[in-house]
Amino acid sequence: MRAGDLARLLELRPRSLEGRAARLASCYTIEDLRQLARRRVPGAMFDFIEGAADDEIAAQRNLDAFAGVVLTPRQMRGNGEVDLRTELLGSSSDLPLAIAPTGLNGLLYPDGEVEIARAAAAAGIPYVAPAMGSSTLEAIAAASSGPRWFQIYLWRDRALMQELMSRARTAGYSALVITVDTRVAGSRPRDLANGLTIPPRLAWAGVVDAIRHPSWTLGFLGAEMPDFANVEARADGQSTVEYVGSQFDAGANWDRVAEIIAEWGGPAIVKGVLTPADARHAAESGAAAVLVSNHGGRQFSRCPATLDVLPAIVEELRGEVEVYLDSGIRQGTDIVAALALGASACLIGRAPLFGLAAGGRAGVARALEILRDDLRRSLVLLGVSDLKEVSGELIGETPAGQARGRGSGETHAA
Ligand SMILES: Cc1cc2nc3c(=O)[nH]c(=O)nc-3n(C[C@H](O)[C@H](O)[C@H](O)COP(=O)(O)O)c2cc1C
């Protein structure tokens, strides 16, 4: 065999692909990006992404639910092409996927939210800008031409909520995501143990760890320390973390959600729904979509896995409003499972954050590319050529012998 043949056989990468690009190119899964992220950022920052509430059981349950899904391929169908485009809230998206709101991305990479928004725009999928971002919603809007939604919490200060909604409208955000699972902040032991403060103040151990992660540390030289940029000006003497902490409204109810949706005046998504009854409340409050989410297991450790509660919620809503799902999506097959059980789309939180921490915008782009290729390949292997064909028929018996989901023949509400 000649050397050239051997190189082709081994698909050797050209020497020019060096440094960060080479490291990202040799990530083939979200797990690979996670490992790269773990090496690149200090432990406290990695824990901020990966950590979850209390004993972290809900976060693990999300992953286990997807791992337990059996999808059964059907042979000699389709021509190898799959159209992955879909409509979300009346606008087209290149994938049945959007990026979930995640706050304080500036801790992981300078201008983190802006970098993620740009990668989402390049992939043609919606990006949800977080109220608690380290970049302002205006800075994100100015940097990204893609579809953008804005996320808010139910905060006590109504004037603050009105101000944020008005700014989001002016900046061209097309939908509002209302997070309803944060009546109080969840307890995340990793962050507590690491003494994660906003803005970050490094203890001695943190300084040593920062020195051991120079590519993360160098990114912050000359940059401002990340803070909650959208609300910084309102903190008025308090630290922003105290101010934001005091804002969560533990007494908010569905009437308040309806009021906010009416004030917004456009499509709204209620994020954090886990029961059919709450899905019904969200729909009756005027939501155009519900997001079945347990916040990636970051709020309450005994939550059900979102995949397990999805079928009953889809059944309750019967196509009246769109149903999305997040919490635990790490592979294309996870997206297939959620669509097969009735979701119109999935959102991802940690997957793009591992990419961001591993390599900025290019890392997020790699995460999206991995998921897109995985989704396409999985659908071809399953004998599907159109997202509308993704149905409960694909779901097989689980190893425990229990059929998951809604039985056969139902098509997801694309
Ligand atoms: C670091 C981090 C920060 C987050 N910040 C927010 C936030 O500001 N607002 C919100 O509604 N959800 C937030 N979430 C939850 C995500 O929107 C999403 O529900 C969750 O990450 C989905 O689970 P996954 O990470 O397993 O994909 C955050 C998640 C992470 C990992």
The ligand as an ORCA input file, in Angstrom:
! r2SCAN-3c Opt
* xyz 0 1
  C     -25.122     27.343     33.218
  C     -26.613     27.359     33.024
  C     -27.296     28.553     33.206
  C     -28.685     28.595     33.028
  N     -29.339     29.799     33.136
  C     -30.672     29.852     32.897
  C     -31.346     31.100     32.907
  O     -30.735     32.162     33.121
  N     -32.690     31.101     32.672
  C     -33.396     29.941     32.424
  O     -34.608     29.987     32.219
  N     -32.755     28.746     32.386
  C     -31.427     28.681     32.599
  N     -30.775     27.473     32.527
  C     -31.552     26.267     32.152
  C     -31.591     26.100     30.614
  O     -32.369     27.098     30.012
  C     -32.172     24.739     30.212
  O     -33.462     24.597     30.755
  C     -31.311     23.553     30.646
  O     -29.938     23.863     30.560
  C     -31.629     22.359     29.749
  O     -30.937     21.222     30.149
  P     -29.547     20.738     29.481
  O     -28.510     21.656     30.057
  O     -29.397     19.350     29.980
  O     -29.682     20.873     27.990
  C     -29.391     27.409     32.695
  C     -28.683     26.224     32.497
  C     -27.319     26.189     32.656
  C     -26.590     24.894     32.407
*
